[in-house]
Amino acid sequence: MTELIQHLTLGFTVALSFQNLIYCFIGVLLGTLIGVLPGIGPVATIAMLLPITFNLPPTPALIMLAGIYYGASYGGSTTAILVNLPGESSSVVTCIDGYQMGKQGRAGPALAIAAIGSFFAGTVGTILIALFGPPLAELAFEFGAAEYFSMMVLGLIAAVVLASGSLIKAIGMILVGLLAGLVGTDVNSGIARYSFGVSELSDGIGFVSVAMGMFGFGEIIANLGQTSETKHVEVSKVHSLMPSPRDVKMSIGPILRATVIGTIFGILPGSHTVIAAFSSYTMEKKLAKNPERFGKGAIEGVAGPEAANNAAAQTCFIPLLTLGIPTGAVMALMVGAMTIQGIAPGPQVMTQKPDLFWGMIASMWIGNGMLVLLNLPLIGMWVQFLKIPYRLLFPGILLFIAIGAYSLNNSHFEVYVAALFGYFGYYSSKWGCEPAPLILGFVLGQLMEENLRRAMLISRGDPSVFFTRPISLGMLLVAFALLLMVIAPQVRKKRAEVLTAPAD
């Protein structure tokens, strides 16, 4: 406990420096804004801002990017409750009862309970990172190349199982990501792979260009193909933010249960915030004495999902910071940001960069406090942003992406790569394929290849090394069990229910 207090003291010393406070505020402010504005998600924003982090020190850069992510989870609830538009994907569930409360003149209590639930769950998530981060990092030091390879196989399979939509399409996107990660010069032989004679591809496809294309260009093309829903939106009036004692009493249980659900899903690979929110809503509806109230303005339908998605948004940093394994698209972008800064994600971050590790954890507490102040008193300002037509927003976003891609290597080629992946991302979404598995495959593929080669080199070409080491074998068995489970008809049906069908 004394050691933990010392680490947290170091973290708050780092996080409370003027520079880091400013970047934490910028992160949560941007996160709230993109959560409020439909059509601009945290993945696209972080992808666009990656080139900016080149010129920033590692700690403020990562504090800002993390703030954008968990800030978006807060901001998404504002538009979900006031105008029935989910600013962020996990806020889809909040729309169901939150907007009905708004129509009944109870938008204020709904917003207040959403903020309280989010703050509580986010704080608990941060405490869990501080408590379980060090022991997990110690365990990770026992891992060899075989264990890391098996863990990444498990991560990719879990991401497939928990990906929304078709399993086959999710597998296909992961394979595309793995193949894209193989492009470039082979480290061992020095021979160019899949470069097709294009000299710019000899160093591989840039992660930032792929991310900006899939989530930046792709989102713009998709949004331009839709009719604007924000031109004639009916904004619910906010009379008072004070929830009644009955509202608070009815929200305590859902917030506590949702925090547990969000924590579990945050650590698992996949669309953790979305799944956590849907799972919490489903649980509260099943536990309710009068489930028919749900969909008509039940406060539990706001408190649970909001707490769940914020708990998941915080705890997904645990596997990233301790094991170096991303659990979703945003965490894959964080891996990219760390790599850009010359930091190898994994357990060594805690020992080699304690100021970065504990500074990020402390900044999450500070960021959660900032978000409460940003979201409740400034609701009127956020609603005004909804009046900005998308046709005025997208040219600036497009220009920003193009400048960011060009600045990577001062090359037009990176812009072309981003545009190519943008079209691929758009058509993938139209065909029902999630872009997130591709990014996971792209990031983990290179690490998998490196650890596979290292393990085979150590074992002198004997593949049994993956099955004779207990931890490695255990992970492969869990991965195999997941595949068997998802093939079962009953599990497949339940998966489709939770991941693809909105809770009614």
Backbone torsions as a table, in degrees:
resi	resn	phi	psi	omega
1	MET	NA	-40.4	178.9
2	THR	-60.9	-40.1	179.8
3	GLU	-65.7	-40.2	178.9
4	LEU	-62.7	-42.6	179.3
5	ILE	-62.6	-40.1	177.8
6	GLN	-62.6	-42.5	179.4
7	HIS	-64.3	-42.9	-179.6
8	LEU	-68.0	-34.2	176.2
9	THR	-62.6	-43.6	175.4
10	LEU	-59.6	-44.9	-178.5
11	GLY	-60.3	-45.3	-179.0
12	PHE	-71.1	-31.1	175.3
13	THR	-61.7	-41.8	178.9
14	VAL	-71.1	-48.3	-174.0
15	ALA	-67.2	-29.4	-176.9
16	LEU	-87.8	3.1	173.7
17	SER	-66.0	151.4	-173.5
18	PHE	-57.6	-45.1	-177.8
19	GLN	-61.7	-46.4	-177.1
20	ASN	-69.9	-33.9	175.5
21	LEU	-63.0	-42.0	179.9
22	ILE	-62.4	-46.6	-177.6
23	TYR	-71.4	-30.1	174.0
24	CYS	-64.8	-44.0	179.0
25	PHE	-64.3	-43.1	177.9
26	ILE	-59.6	-42.6	-179.1
27	GLY	-62.1	-50.6	-177.7
28	VAL	-70.2	-30.8	177.1
29	LEU	-66.5	-48.0	176.7
30	LEU	-62.1	-40.7	179.5
31	GLY	-60.7	-44.9	177.9
32	THR	-61.8	-43.0	-178.9
33	LEU	-62.4	-45.7	-178.6
34	ILE	-74.5	-23.3	173.3
35	GLY	-69.7	-35.1	-179.8
36	VAL	-73.7	-41.1	-175.1
37	LEU	-82.6	114.2	177.5
38	PRO	-65.2	142.5	176.3
39	GLY	96.0	-9.0	177.2
40	ILE	-123.4	104.7	-175.0
41	GLY	-95.9	169.7	179.8
42	PRO	-64.0	-32.7	-179.0
43	VAL	-64.5	-46.9	-179.8
44	ALA	-62.7	-42.1	-178.0
45	THR	-65.5	-46.4	179.3
46	ILE	-63.4	-39.8	178.1
47	ALA	-60.7	-40.5	-179.7
48	MET	-69.1	-31.6	-175.2
49	LEU	-88.0	-7.6	-179.0
50	LEU	-55.5	-43.8	179.7
51	PRO	-61.1	-30.1	-179.9
52	ILE	-65.3	-31.7	-176.4
53	THR	-70.1	-10.8	177.8
54	PHE	-55.3	-39.6	-173.0
55	ASN	-97.9	9.5	179.4
56	LEU	-106.4	150.9	170.7
57	PRO	-63.3	154.5	-174.8
58	PRO	-57.4	-44.6	-173.5
59	THR	-63.8	-54.1	178.6
60	PRO	-63.1	-33.3	179.7
61	ALA	-62.5	-47.5	-177.6
62	LEU	-73.7	-33.6	175.7
63	ILE	-61.7	-42.2	179.7
64	MET	-65.8	-46.0	-179.1
65	LEU	-64.3	-39.9	177.5
66	ALA	-64.2	-40.8	178.7
67	GLY	-61.1	-37.5	177.4
68	ILE	-61.2	-42.1	-175.8
69	TYR	-66.5	-57.6	-176.9
70	TYR	-75.3	-20.2	174.6
71	GLY	-66.9	-35.4	179.3
72	ALA	-64.6	-31.3	178.6
73	SER	-65.6	-33.6	176.0
74	TYR	-71.5	-51.8	-173.2
75	GLY	-62.4	-31.7	-177.8
76	GLY	-61.2	-28.4	-177.7
77	SER	-71.6	-27.8	-177.1
78	THR	-61.8	-52.2	-179.7
79	THR	-73.0	-30.0	178.2
80	ALA	-61.0	-41.4	-176.8
81	ILE	-80.4	-41.0	-172.7
82	LEU	-83.1	-37.2	-174.5
83	VAL	-130.7	9.6	177.8
84	ASN	62.6	30.1	177.1
85	LEU	-120.7	115.4	179.0
86	PRO	-72.7	109.0	179.2
87	GLY	-67.9	-24.8	-179.4
88	GLU	-134.4	149.0	-170.4
89	SER	-55.9	-38.6	-177.8
90	SER	-71.5	-12.0	179.7
91	SER	-83.8	-0.8	177.7
92	VAL	-56.8	-41.0	-176.9
93	VAL	-68.7	-35.6	-179.0
94	THR	-65.0	-29.3	179.0
95	CYS	-57.9	-36.6	-169.7
96	ILE	-56.6	-52.7	-179.6
97	ASP	-102.6	-28.1	-178.3
98	GLY	-61.5	-45.5	-179.1
99	TYR	-67.9	-35.9	177.7
100	GLN	-64.2	-38.4	175.4
101	MET	-63.4	-39.3	177.8
102	GLY	-61.6	-42.6	179.7
103	LYS	-65.8	-25.6	179.0
104	GLN	-87.7	6.4	-179.7
105	GLY	81.9	17.3	-177.2
106	ARG	-116.0	31.1	-179.9
107	ALA	-63.6	-37.3	-179.4
108	GLY	-59.5	-55.2	176.8
109	PRO	-58.7	-36.4	179.1
110	ALA	-63.5	-44.1	179.1
111	LEU	-66.0	-39.9	-179.6
112	ALA	-65.5	-45.3	179.8
113	ILE	-65.8	-37.6	177.5
114	ALA	-61.9	-42.0	-179.7
115	ALA	-68.8	-42.1	179.9
116	ILE	-63.7	-46.8	179.4
117	GLY	-61.7	-42.4	179.9
118	SER	-64.0	-43.8	-178.9
119	PHE	-64.5	-45.2	-179.3
120	PHE	-62.3	-49.7	-177.5
121	ALA	-64.9	-40.3	178.3
122	GLY	-63.9	-39.1	179.0
123	THR	-66.2	-44.1	178.5
124	VAL	-61.8	-43.0	178.7
125	GLY	-58.9	-41.8	179.3
126	THR	-66.5	-39.4	176.8
127	ILE	-61.2	-41.1	-179.8
128	LEU	-64.3	-37.6	176.9
129	ILE	-61.7	-44.3	-179.1
130	ALA	-65.4	-37.6	-177.1
131	LEU	-76.2	-45.8	-171.5
132	PHE	-98.4	-10.2	178.2
133	GLY	-60.2	-53.8	-178.5
134	PRO	-59.1	-48.4	179.4
135	PRO	-63.3	-35.2	178.2
136	LEU	-66.7	-39.0	178.5
137	ALA	-65.4	-38.7	176.8
138	GLU	-61.2	-42.4	178.3
139	LEU	-63.2	-38.8	-177.4
140	ALA	-64.3	-26.2	177.9
141	PHE	-67.3	-17.7	177.4
142	GLU	-81.6	-9.8	-176.8
143	PHE	-77.8	137.6	170.7
144	GLY	-105.5	-171.5	-179.2
145	ALA	-60.5	-39.5	-179.0
146	ALA	-63.3	-42.2	-179.4
147	GLU	-66.4	-41.2	179.8
148	TYR	-64.9	-41.4	178.7
149	PHE	-61.7	-47.2	-179.0
150	SER	-63.9	-36.9	179.4
151	MET	-66.1	-37.4	178.8
152	MET	-70.8	-35.3	174.3
153	VAL	-61.3	-45.8	178.1
154	LEU	-60.9	-42.1	179.6
155	GLY	-61.2	-44.3	-179.7
156	LEU	-67.0	-40.8	179.8
157	ILE	-66.9	-41.5	177.2
158	ALA	-62.8	-37.8	177.8
159	ALA	-63.8	-37.1	177.8
160	VAL	-66.5	-46.6	-177.3
161	VAL	-62.7	-37.6	-175.9
162	LEU	-96.3	4.8	177.1
163	ALA	-76.2	139.3	178.9
164	SER	-74.0	149.6	-179.9
165	GLY	90.2	-156.7	-173.2
166	SER	-70.6	135.9	175.6
167	LEU	-64.1	-42.9	-177.7
168	ILE	-61.5	-41.2	-179.6
169	LYS	-67.8	-37.8	178.2
170	ALA	-64.6	-42.2	177.1
171	ILE	-61.9	-42.4	179.4
172	GLY	-60.1	-42.8	-179.7
173	MET	-67.4	-38.1	177.2
174	ILE	-63.4	-41.3	179.5
175	LEU	-64.3	-39.4	177.0
176	VAL	-61.7	-42.7	178.2
177	GLY	-62.7	-42.2	178.1
178	LEU	-61.6	-43.3	-179.6
179	LEU	-66.0	-41.8	179.6
180	ALA	-62.9	-33.3	179.1
181	GLY	-70.5	-18.5	-179.6
182	LEU	-83.4	-13.7	-179.1
183	VAL	-65.7	134.7	178.6
184	GLY	131.0	-169.2	-178.0
185	THR	-86.0	129.2	177.5
186	ASP	-67.0	127.0	-174.8
187	VAL	-64.0	-38.1	-176.2
188	ASN	-76.6	-48.1	-174.2
189	SER	-92.9	-22.1	-177.1
190	GLY	77.0	11.4	179.9
191	ILE	-93.8	137.4	178.4
192	ALA	-71.0	134.7	179.5
193	ARG	-114.1	129.4	173.9
194	TYR	53.7	32.0	178.8
195	SER	-92.3	-14.8	176.0
196	PHE	53.5	34.8	177.1
197	GLY	77.5	2.8	179.5
198	VAL	-87.8	113.7	-173.2
199	SER	-61.8	-32.9	-178.4
200	GLU	-65.7	-20.8	-178.9
201	LEU	-88.3	-2.5	-177.7
202	SER	-66.3	-24.8	176.7
203	ASP	-93.8	5.3	179.9
204	GLY	93.7	170.9	177.0
205	ILE	-84.8	130.8	-177.9
206	GLY	-68.8	131.0	-179.9
207	PHE	-59.8	-42.5	-177.3
208	VAL	-63.0	-40.4	179.2
209	SER	-63.5	-41.4	178.7
210	VAL	-63.0	-47.1	-177.5
211	ALA	-65.0	-45.4	-179.9
212	MET	-64.6	-36.4	179.1
213	GLY	-69.3	-51.9	-176.5
214	MET	-62.4	-43.1	-172.9
215	PHE	-105.5	-12.2	177.8
216	GLY	-99.8	-70.9	177.8
217	PHE	-57.0	-44.5	-176.9
218	GLY	-59.6	-43.2	179.8
219	GLU	-65.4	-40.5	-179.3
220	ILE	-62.7	-47.4	-179.4
221	ILE	-60.9	-43.1	-179.7
222	ALA	-64.1	-43.4	-178.4
223	ASN	-68.7	-34.3	178.6
224	LEU	-69.0	-22.9	179.2
225	GLY	-82.5	-3.2	-179.5
226	GLN	-107.3	153.7	175.1
227	THR	-76.6	144.5	-177.8
228	SER	-68.9	127.5	179.0
229	GLU	-98.1	-5.5	-172.8
230	THR	-99.1	5.4	-177.4
231	LYS	-75.5	-37.8	-176.1
232	HIS	-126.8	54.7	-179.5
233	VAL	-88.9	144.7	177.9
234	GLU	-97.5	112.0	-177.1
235	VAL	-88.2	126.1	178.2
236	SER	-68.7	141.0	179.0
237	LYS	-77.6	141.6	176.6
238	VAL	-107.0	107.8	-177.8
239	HIS	-89.2	-50.4	-179.4
240	SER	-146.5	138.4	-178.9
241	LEU	-86.5	-8.3	-173.9
242	MET	-77.6	114.3	176.3
243	PRO	-74.2	151.9	178.9
244	SER	-75.7	159.7	175.8
245	PRO	-54.9	-33.6	179.1
246	ARG	-67.1	-40.3	177.8
247	ASP	-60.7	-44.2	-179.1
248	VAL	-64.3	-45.4	-179.1
249	LYS	-60.7	-42.2	-178.6
250	MET	-72.8	-17.6	-175.7
251	SER	-94.0	-20.3	-174.5
252	ILE	-59.7	-51.1	-179.3
253	GLY	-58.8	-52.3	178.4
254	PRO	-57.6	-38.3	-179.8
255	ILE	-65.5	-43.9	-179.9
256	LEU	-64.9	-46.4	180.0
257	ARG	-64.5	-41.3	-178.1
258	ALA	-66.9	-32.6	177.9
259	THR	-62.9	-40.7	177.4
260	VAL	-65.2	-46.1	-179.4
261	ILE	-61.1	-47.3	-179.0
262	GLY	-62.9	-37.3	178.7
263	THR	-62.4	-44.4	-179.2
264	ILE	-63.9	-48.6	-177.5
265	PHE	-71.5	-26.1	178.6
266	GLY	-64.5	-35.3	-178.3
267	ILE	-77.5	-26.8	-178.5
268	LEU	-80.9	148.1	175.0
269	PRO	-68.6	154.0	176.4
270	GLY	123.9	-168.5	-179.1
271	SER	-80.6	68.1	-167.2
272	HIS	-58.8	-44.5	-175.7
273	THR	-67.5	-40.9	-179.1
274	VAL	-66.6	-48.3	-178.7
275	ILE	-63.9	-41.6	-179.6
276	ALA	-61.2	-43.1	-179.4
277	ALA	-64.5	-45.8	179.4
278	PHE	-64.3	-41.4	-178.9
279	SER	-64.1	-41.5	179.0
280	SER	-63.2	-44.4	-179.6
281	TYR	-61.4	-45.1	-179.8
282	THR	-61.4	-43.3	-179.9
283	MET	-63.3	-46.6	-178.4
284	GLU	-63.2	-36.0	179.1
285	LYS	-67.1	-37.8	179.9
286	LYS	-72.4	-32.9	-178.3
287	LEU	-82.2	-18.2	-175.0
288	ALA	-67.0	142.7	176.2
289	LYS	-70.1	-32.8	178.4
290	ASN	-124.4	79.1	-176.4
291	PRO	-63.8	-17.1	-179.8
292	GLU	-67.9	-14.6	177.2
293	ARG	-68.8	-25.4	-177.9
294	PHE	-68.3	136.0	-174.9
295	GLY	92.7	-4.6	-178.8
296	LYS	-123.7	12.6	177.3
297	GLY	111.2	34.6	178.0
298	ALA	-78.3	126.4	-178.2
299	ILE	-63.0	-30.4	178.4
300	GLU	-63.0	-29.4	179.7
301	GLY	-72.9	-10.4	174.3
302	VAL	-101.7	-46.0	-175.6
303	ALA	-62.5	-47.1	-176.6
304	GLY	-63.2	-60.1	-178.0
305	PRO	-58.4	-38.0	-179.3
306	GLU	-67.4	-40.6	177.4
307	ALA	-66.8	-40.7	-177.7
308	ALA	-63.2	-47.0	-175.9
309	ASN	-70.4	-28.5	177.6
310	ASN	-76.7	-35.7	175.2
311	ALA	-62.9	-42.0	179.3
312	ALA	-65.8	-39.4	-179.5
313	ALA	-63.7	-29.4	179.5
314	GLN	-84.6	-47.4	-172.1
315	THR	-73.8	-14.6	177.1
316	CYS	-68.0	-10.5	175.1
317	PHE	-76.6	-16.7	-177.3
318	ILE	-61.3	-56.9	179.3
319	PRO	-64.8	-28.8	179.7
320	LEU	-67.9	-49.8	-173.8
321	LEU	-77.4	-25.8	-176.2
322	THR	-99.0	-36.1	-176.3
323	LEU	-112.5	-14.2	-177.9
324	GLY	77.1	19.4	-177.6
325	ILE	-107.9	119.1	177.2
326	PRO	-76.5	140.0	-179.8
327	THR	-101.0	-1.8	180.0
328	GLY	-167.9	-175.5	-175.6
329	ALA	-62.6	-43.3	-178.7
330	VAL	-64.7	-42.2	179.1
331	MET	-66.7	-31.8	175.2
332	ALA	-64.2	-37.9	176.8
333	LEU	-67.0	-35.8	177.7
334	MET	-65.3	-37.6	174.8
335	VAL	-60.3	-43.8	177.9
336	GLY	-60.2	-41.6	179.4
337	ALA	-64.9	-40.2	178.8
338	MET	-66.1	-39.9	179.1
339	THR	-64.3	-41.5	177.2
340	ILE	-57.2	-37.4	-178.8
341	GLN	-82.2	2.2	179.4
342	GLY	79.7	20.6	-179.8
343	ILE	-106.5	125.7	177.0
344	ALA	-85.4	114.1	-179.0
345	PRO	-61.3	139.7	179.7
346	GLY	150.0	-174.2	-175.6
347	PRO	-64.5	-22.4	-178.5
348	GLN	-68.9	-17.1	178.6
349	VAL	-60.0	-40.2	-177.2
350	MET	-65.9	-36.0	-177.7
351	THR	-87.5	-38.1	-176.5
352	GLN	-87.1	-29.3	-178.5
353	LYS	-130.0	60.2	-177.4
354	PRO	-61.3	-32.6	179.0
355	ASP	-64.3	-37.0	178.0
356	LEU	-69.1	-49.2	-176.1
357	PHE	-61.5	-54.8	-176.1
358	TRP	-76.3	-27.9	174.8
359	GLY	-64.1	-40.0	177.2
360	MET	-64.6	-42.3	-179.7
361	ILE	-63.0	-47.3	179.7
362	ALA	-63.1	-36.6	-179.0
363	SER	-65.4	-26.5	179.0
364	MET	-68.1	-38.7	174.6
365	TRP	-62.0	-47.0	-178.9
366	ILE	-64.0	-43.2	179.8
367	GLY	-61.6	-39.5	177.9
368	ASN	-62.9	-39.3	176.5
369	GLY	-65.3	-42.3	178.1
370	MET	-60.8	-37.5	-176.7
371	LEU	-66.6	-36.8	177.0
372	VAL	-62.4	-42.9	-179.9
373	LEU	-68.7	-33.6	-179.1
374	LEU	-75.9	-35.8	-170.4
375	ASN	-84.5	-39.2	-175.7
376	LEU	-82.7	-53.5	-177.8
377	PRO	-68.1	-24.8	-173.3
378	LEU	-105.3	25.2	-178.5
379	ILE	-57.3	-42.6	-178.8
380	GLY	-58.9	-39.7	179.9
381	MET	-66.4	-42.8	-178.5
382	TRP	-63.8	-36.2	179.9
383	VAL	-64.2	-34.3	179.8
384	GLN	-62.7	-30.9	-179.9
385	PHE	-65.4	-23.7	179.9
386	LEU	-67.3	-18.3	-178.1
387	LYS	-82.0	-7.2	178.9
388	ILE	-76.2	118.8	179.8
389	PRO	-66.2	145.1	-177.7
390	TYR	-64.2	-28.7	-179.4
391	ARG	-63.4	-21.8	176.8
392	LEU	-88.5	-23.1	-178.5
393	LEU	-82.3	-42.0	-168.2
394	PHE	-66.1	-33.4	178.7
395	PRO	-61.2	-39.8	179.1
396	GLY	-65.4	-41.5	178.9
397	ILE	-63.1	-43.6	-179.0
398	LEU	-61.9	-44.8	178.8
399	LEU	-62.7	-42.0	-179.0
400	PHE	-62.2	-42.0	178.9
401	ILE	-63.7	-45.2	-177.8
402	ALA	-62.9	-43.2	178.8
403	ILE	-64.6	-42.8	-179.9
404	GLY	-61.9	-44.3	-179.9
405	ALA	-66.2	-41.8	-179.5
406	TYR	-64.6	-37.4	-175.2
407	SER	-70.4	-13.2	-178.9
408	LEU	-58.8	-52.5	-179.4
409	ASN	-131.2	18.3	-173.5
410	ASN	50.4	47.2	-174.9
411	SER	-135.7	136.2	175.7
412	HIS	-66.4	-24.2	-176.0
413	PHE	-59.2	-38.6	179.9
414	GLU	-63.9	-35.1	177.8
415	VAL	-66.3	-41.8	178.9
416	TYR	-63.5	-40.1	178.8
417	VAL	-63.1	-44.5	179.3
418	ALA	-61.4	-42.7	179.2
419	ALA	-64.2	-41.7	179.2
420	LEU	-60.9	-47.1	178.8
421	PHE	-70.3	-25.7	175.1
422	GLY	-63.3	-47.5	177.8
423	TYR	-65.2	-39.1	178.1
424	PHE	-62.8	-42.5	178.9
425	GLY	-63.7	-39.8	-179.7
426	TYR	-64.7	-49.6	-178.6
427	TYR	-69.3	-30.8	176.1
428	SER	-61.9	-44.6	179.1
429	SER	-63.5	-39.2	178.7
430	LYS	-64.1	-32.4	-179.9
431	TRP	-86.5	4.4	178.1
432	GLY	83.4	21.4	179.5
433	CYS	-104.8	124.3	177.3
434	GLU	-70.2	136.9	177.4
435	PRO	-75.8	-23.9	-175.4
436	ALA	-57.6	-44.5	178.7
437	PRO	-58.5	-32.9	178.6
438	LEU	-63.2	-45.0	-179.7
439	ILE	-63.7	-41.5	177.6
440	LEU	-61.2	-44.6	178.6
441	GLY	-62.0	-40.6	-178.8
442	PHE	-63.6	-44.5	-177.8
443	VAL	-73.1	-49.1	-175.6
444	LEU	-74.2	-26.6	-177.8
445	GLY	-58.3	-45.6	-179.7
446	GLN	-65.6	-40.0	178.0
447	LEU	-68.7	-37.0	178.6
448	MET	-63.5	-45.0	-179.7
449	GLU	-61.6	-43.2	-179.1
450	GLU	-61.5	-45.9	-178.3
451	ASN	-74.0	-31.2	176.1
452	LEU	-64.0	-46.7	-179.4
453	ARG	-64.8	-40.3	-179.3
454	ARG	-65.4	-42.8	-180.0
455	ALA	-64.0	-41.6	-179.8
456	MET	-69.2	-33.1	178.2
457	LEU	-67.7	-43.5	-179.6
458	ILE	-65.4	-38.9	-178.0
459	SER	-87.6	4.7	-179.1
460	ARG	57.9	44.9	174.0
461	GLY	82.7	10.0	-179.0
462	ASP	-92.7	109.9	-176.9
463	PRO	-69.8	-12.7	-178.9
464	SER	-67.4	-9.4	179.7
465	VAL	-58.9	-28.9	-179.6
466	PHE	-75.3	-18.6	-176.4
467	PHE	-109.6	-12.5	-179.2
468	THR	-95.2	-16.0	177.2
469	ARG	-92.2	124.2	-170.4
470	PRO	-56.0	-46.2	-177.0
471	ILE	-65.7	-44.1	179.1
472	SER	-61.3	-46.7	179.1
473	LEU	-61.7	-41.9	179.8
474	GLY	-59.6	-42.6	-179.5
475	MET	-67.8	-40.1	178.7
476	LEU	-66.4	-35.4	177.8
477	LEU	-66.9	-40.5	177.2
478	VAL	-63.7	-42.1	178.1
479	ALA	-61.1	-43.3	178.9
480	PHE	-64.3	-40.9	179.2
481	ALA	-63.7	-38.2	177.8
482	LEU	-62.1	-42.1	178.7
483	LEU	-64.0	-42.2	179.2
484	LEU	-64.6	-41.1	-179.0
485	MET	-62.1	-43.8	-174.8
486	VAL	-71.8	-18.1	176.8
487	ILE	-76.1	-27.7	-178.9
488	ALA	-60.3	132.1	-176.3
489	PRO	-55.5	-42.5	-177.3
490	GLN	-65.3	-41.7	179.3
491	VAL	-66.9	-40.2	179.2
492	ARG	-60.8	-41.4	-178.5
493	LYS	-65.8	-44.0	-179.3
494	LYS	-66.3	-38.6	178.5
495	ARG	-61.1	-45.2	178.9
496	ALA	-62.1	-36.5	-179.9
497	GLU	-62.7	-48.6	-174.1
498	VAL	-76.4	-41.0	-170.2
499	LEU	-91.4	-25.1	-174.3
500	THR	-115.2	-24.9	-176.8
501	ALA	-101.4	126.6	177.4
502	PRO	-65.2	148.0	175.4
503	ALA	-71.0	131.0	-175.7
504	ASP	-91.5	NA	NA
